[in-house]
Amino acid sequence: MDRVGNQVLDILSGILSKHINLSYLGFVTFTFVDVAPDLRTAKVYYSVLGRKKTDNEINVAINQKRKAFKKFMGPELHLRSTPDLHFYFDDSLLYGDKINQLLHDVEIKEEDDSEHS
């Protein structure tokens, strides 16, 4: 499944840069694709830098382009059938930033405590 997921990710990224313009939402990138074992559906995770709309508006707009992405992907993907796509916001980057900030805050607190001892 990972090989197919990576292939779908590469194809979708190419389609995003060549055929479908989502720049009105911000800088959209696809981060990960999880293809179902039966290859009929795929969960596509995305992130957005410099967002120009709310999270919900971005999600709705991207999911409205599902058929267009599938249409462009079909000829490039060498499978019996093209998976149905469902787009989800990838919050792992935000989670990673939050963890880094917490660790940074702990380091500052430890430095402050050691200076006052």
N, C-alpha and C positions, 0 to 999 in steps of 0.2 A: 504494500500500500504506500510506503514511503516514496518509492520510485515514481509511482503514478502521481502522488501528491506533489512531488517536486516538479514533475513534468507539467502538471496543471498550473502550478505557481509560475513557472517560467513563461508559459503561454499567456496566462492572464496578465502578467506584468508587461509583456510585449503588446498585448491588445490595449492595455491602459495607456501606453505611451504612443501608440500609433493610431488607434481607431476611436477610442472613447475618451472624451474630455471631461474630467471631473475637477478641473482646476478651480471652478467656482466654489468648491467645497473646502479647498485647501490643498496641501500636497499629500495626496493619497498614495500609500504603498501597501502592497499585499505582503503579509509577513509569514503566513503559514496556511497550508491547505490540508484538511483532514478528509480523506476519501473513504466512503463507506466500503466495507468488505465486498458488497455486491456491485460496486462501481456505479451505482445509480445516482448517488447524491454526493455532494462535496461541500464541506463547511470551509468557507474562505475567510480568513481573519485579516483585518486591515488595520492600519494606523494612519493618523492624519496629523501632519505638522502644519502650523499656521492656519488652524481651522477658521473658516469664515461663516459657519453655521453651527447650530447646536448639535450635540451628539445624536439626538433623535432625528433631526432633519437630515443629517449626513447618512445615517443608517437607512432611512426611507429612500433617499435619493440613489444610493448605491444599489439597494435591492430592486429599485425600479429598472435598473439596467441589466438585471439577471438574464433576460432573454437575449439582449444584444451581446453580452459576453459569451453566452452559450453558442450563439450563431457564429461568431468569429472563431471560437475555440474548436468547434466541430471538425473543420477540415484539417486542423493542425494536430489534433489528438487522435492517435491511431488506436481507437478502441471501438468495439462493436456499437456502443451507444455513448453519447456525450452525457456526463453526469449533470443533474440539476444542481444549480449553484445556490447557496444561501450564504449571505455575507454577515459577518459578526465583527464588532469592534474588538480589537486585541488590546486588552488592558494590561498585558504583562509588562509593557514598557512603563506604564504609570506605576504599576506595583513595584517594579525594580527601582524606579526613582524614589518612591516612598521609602523603601527599605534602605537605600543609600542615604537618604536624608536622616532617617532615624539613627543609623550608624554614625553619621557625621555629628548629630546632636549629642550622642553618647560620648564620643571622643572629646568634644568641646567641654561637656560637663566634667569628665574625668580630669582634663587639663586644669579646669577651674578649681576643682577640689584639691588637686595636688599642689597648686600654687598657694592656696589658702592654708595648707597644713604646716 
